[in-house]
């Protein structure tokens, strides 16, 4: 007889906890798809760490992450920056309009996550790869969280 893990009821690949979603998104190399359950529209984003060499600052905080959106197969376009790991701002150099549906979807979801909420009208999917190192996820807990066991220890 094999022992079974007592995991919460969840669909692999879907992140349902807002704190876990933020942890995954800020891990440094996250690919995430947001899908509206109302319209069926979905957008895939890449959220990468700005790294220690990035010296982009605003008057109040430093850029910690860059956000890009999938605009063509395997092509991501710059959307904006996350400042101080809290505030998203559309990039003035972005070729995607601040009123584009992909921008609005990201901005709205990011604000909801900052409030500790995930709307029941949206699903957040990770790519099946660790949000920090990019390796394929195989451990059941990792598939639920989007972070591999070693990276989960290191992710803030």
N, C-alpha and C positions, 0 to 999 in steps of 0.2 A: 504494500500500500504506500503510495507517495503522499507526502505532506503537501497541502495546498496553502498558498498564501491567502491571507484574509485581506484582500485589497478592496477599496471602495468601489462601488459600482460606477464604472466609467467606460467610455468608449476609447480604446487606444488611439492616440493621436490627437484627441480633443482635450484641450486644457480647460478645466471648469472652475478652477480656483483663481481669483484675481491676483493674489499674492504670488502664486506659482507662475501665472502668466507673466507678471512683471519680472520675476526672477529669471525666467526663460528668455524674455526679450532683451534683458540687459546683460545676458551672459557673455556677449561679445561677438557671436557669429550665428545669430538666429534667423532662420527662415520660417515664416509664419504665413498662414492663409486665413483671412477673415472672410466669413460667408454670412450674408444676411439670410435669415430663415424666412423673412417676409418676401423679398424680391428674388432671392436666389443668386444675387450678384456676389461675386467673390473677387478678392484681390490678394496677391501674394507679395509679401514684403521681405526685405533683407535688412536686418538691424545689426550693424557692426560697431564694435568699440572704436572710438576715435583714437585710442592708443595714447601712450604717454608723450609721444612727439607732437601731438596736435596742440597747437597754440591758438586755437580759435576761441575767442572769449567774447562775451557780451558785457554790458555794464555790470551785470549782477552775478553771472556764473559762467562756467566753462562748458564747452561742448563735450559731452561724454560719449555720444553715439550718433552715427549717421543712419538715416532711414532712406531706403530706396524701394521702389515699387517695380514689379515685373511689368514691362511694357511690350515685350516681344519674347519669343522663345529664348530662354537663357540670356536675356538682356534686361538688366535692372537700371532704372533711371533715378537719379537723385531727387528726393522729395523734400528733405529737411533734416533738422538736427534735434537731438534731445539734449537739453541743457541741465546740468546738475542732476542727471538721472531722474528728472521729474517733469520738466516742461518741454513739450514739443513745439517747435516753431517751423513753419513752412520756410524753405530756403529761397531767398531772393534770386539765387542763380538756378533754381529749378525750372525746367522747361514744362513742368506740369502745373497747371493753374491751381491756385489755392481753392477754387470752387469746383475743381474736378471731383467726381464721385470717389475716386481712389484717395484723394487728399482728405475729403470730408469724412470718409469711413475710418481712415487711420486716426485723424484728429479726435473724432468722437469716441472711438474705442479707447484711445490712449487716456482721454479725460475720465472715462468711466472706470478704467483700471486704477487710475490715481485716486479715485473715490472709494476704491475697494469693491467695485461692482463689475459684473459681466452681465450685460443685458440678456434676457431670455430670447431675444430676437437675433442674437449673433452667436456664431460658433467660431472658436479659435483653434485652428489646427497647427500642430508643429509638423515638420517634414519627415519625422522618423529618424532624424539625425540629431546628435547632441547640439544644443544651442551654443555651446562653448567651443568644442573642438571639431565638430562636424562628423564624428564617427557614427556609424550605424548603431541605433539603440537596440539592445537585445534583452536586457533585464526588465522584467515586467514593471517594476516601480519606475524605471527610467522612461519606458514607453509612455507611461501616464504623465510624467513630469516634463519630458523633453530634454532632460539633462542626464548624462551618464553618471554612474556612481562616483567616480573620481572627480569629475567636474562639478558635481553637486556639492561636494565638500569644499570646493574652491570658489564657487559662484557666490557672490554676495547678495 
